[in-house]
Amino acid sequence: MGIIPCFPQLLAPEYTIEIMIWDFHGLLIAGESNDERLLAHWAESYASLPYTTGQAELVVSLDIAATLPPPPARTPAFQADGFLAYYLDGPNVIANLPGFAYLEIELATGRSHAHCTEAVLTTYGILDDLIAIALSPHLRRRGWYPVHAFAAAWQGQGILLVGDQGAGKTTTGLALLTAGWQLLANDAPLLHPGGILSYPGQLAAWPRTWRQFPETAGLVNATAVPESAKISVAPDAIRPDIWLAEAPLAAILFPQIEKRPDHTLEPLGPAETLRRLLPHTLENWDPALIPAHLRFLRQLAEQTPGYLLHLGQDLAAIAPLLRPLCLTSS
């Protein structure tokens, strides 16, 4: 996959870097790095987006460095899971991931720059998370709100599968994709007033999850990895036309795995849908955006049906259960 050069003014003079530019729903995003391995991973993750040329509106620079700058000597504005810490610095934000990256986000200019250790190249999920962290504040300021969810669509109507790790999002999502649904995002779709915008990325699941579906078992059988390691697969390896760029939002589902013979949908009211959705999309460190974000989410919860998805054992029965949600909204 080729690397497309961009305009010289995007180059940071202290680095020898290469640049890729993608067309992301009409927004030009440039990725810069001084490390070809990092760029190769990035290109693989963003493979569903078209390359382009032009003046990028958002620029993310991720450079491998021997050491990381120390975090600010003050209490962070917000700390997630005792690990990722955010510091507000005037118009800028510092996100510190100890041992992995020190990220500076310039809200006014659309630029983000990170010093990274080699560990971002060898630790599952960190690099993709770092890219999303760098972009998310800029996307929110455009009215595009990332949510931690799997998003898929049937006949052009989208659903969200929202929940913590282990809730059954990926397994449910794969059950839909192998039944002919289209993919909007594996992990971070964008919500906006028109519905869902897709976000690129590979599909990642445990080997046993891939093997549960005849359509995907062959993708991992020849891969010599331990059962405790997730395997990433390009979505179009399942089906060439699997991606969908955007869709109206037909339903918000909160899956939970249970020991039961069948699957059941339990309707939720708007208040409960909002309560369950909030921790997966609202960023507490970004107070300037919270009022607008909350107004949007309240309206979304009032207009969109929400359900608990009680998951049983028969994976083939998931898609038939969920299709009517999309047909009702179409």
C-alpha positions, 0 to 999 in steps of 0.5 A: 500500500503506497504512501502519498506525499502531502504538502511541505508545510505539514512537515515537522522540520525536526523529523524526517517523516512520511505522510498519508492523507485520507478522505474521511467523510469529506474531511481530509485527515493526514497521518504523519510519522517518522517510523515506517512500521507505524505508518504500515499499521495505520494504513492497514487500519484505515484501508477502507478509506480512500487516499487523496491529496490536498490540504488536510484539515486534521493532522496527526503526527505519531513519532517513535522516540527514545524517551517520553516527556514527563507528564505535567506536575499537577493533578490531571483534569481526568484520569481513565481507569487509572491509566490514561490521564488528560491535562488541560493546557489552555487551548491544548490538551495533553493525553499521557499514556505511561509507557506508551505515548505523550500526546499533545492535542491542539484544539485550535489548529486541528493538529495532534502530535505524539511521542511514542515508545516502541511499545505502541507497535507491539501491544495489542490495540494501543496504536489504534486507541492512540489515533482515536484519542488524537482525533476524537476531540476534533471530531466532536467539535464538528458534531461527530461523536465517537461511541464505543460500540459495534455498528452494522446495517441491514438494508441501509438501516444501522444499529449500535451494539453498545457495552463493555468488553465481554458484553458480546458486541463482537460476537453479535456483530460477526453473527450479523456480518456473516448473515449479510449485514454491512459494517459501519464500525468495529469499535468507534462509529460516529454519531451525528444528527443524520445517524451513524458515520463509519469509522475504519479499522480491522475486526478483532476477536478471539480465535474461538470467536472466529471459529464459531462461524463457518464463514470466518473459521477459515480466516484463522485456522492457519494462524498459529497464535495462542487462544489467549491472543486476539486475531485481527482480520480485514473486514473485506476478507469476509465479503468484498462489499462489507463496508457501508459509509453511513446509515440512519440509526434504527436502534440502540442495543445493549447486549449481555451474554446469558445462559439461556436457550434463546435471544430476547429483546427487552425494550428500554425507555429513553431515560434508561437508554441514555443512562446506559449510553453515556459512559460509552461516549461522553468525555468528562475531560472535555467540559466545553463540549459536554452541554452540546453532547448531552443535548444531542444524546438526549434527543437521540435517546428520545427518538431512537428505540433502545433495547437490552439484548439478552443473548442466548446460545444460537448465533444463527438466530441473532440476525433474524431477531434484529432484522425487523428493527431495521425494516420498521425504520426503513 
